[in-house]
Amino acid sequence: MGEIPAGKRDIDGEPQVTAARELEEEIGQTAGSLTELMLIHQSPGFCDEDQYIYIATDLTAVPQRLDGIEEQHLVVAKVTTDEAVAMCLDGRITDAKSICGILAAGRKLGW
């Protein structure tokens, strides 16, 4: 199962700070720009968790930060935008936040 970079707000601060940190930790990139695409609630009848989804642009490679146990087991895969959408639609990606993020990014970028 694939998913977009994500993580908890371990430190008080804006969701954008967490998004930037997770991008660096999980895929070894920093963004020149992070733009909020949407706020989602995956299970509003069950929990009150907010998930902010951003699109990162103007990326620069940096050393990947494998700070947590989960980062030490990641496999980073680069796919085309068409392939990412296809993965959402054919069941290779089933993570709800990832599907929302990929499809919202597609709309934002005019795919």
Secondary structure, DSSP 8 states (H G I E B T S, - for coil): ----------SSS-HHHHHHHHHHHHHSEEEEEEEEEEEE-S-TTT----EEEEEEEEEEE------STTGGG-------HHHHHHHHHHTS---HHHHHHHHHHHHHHT-
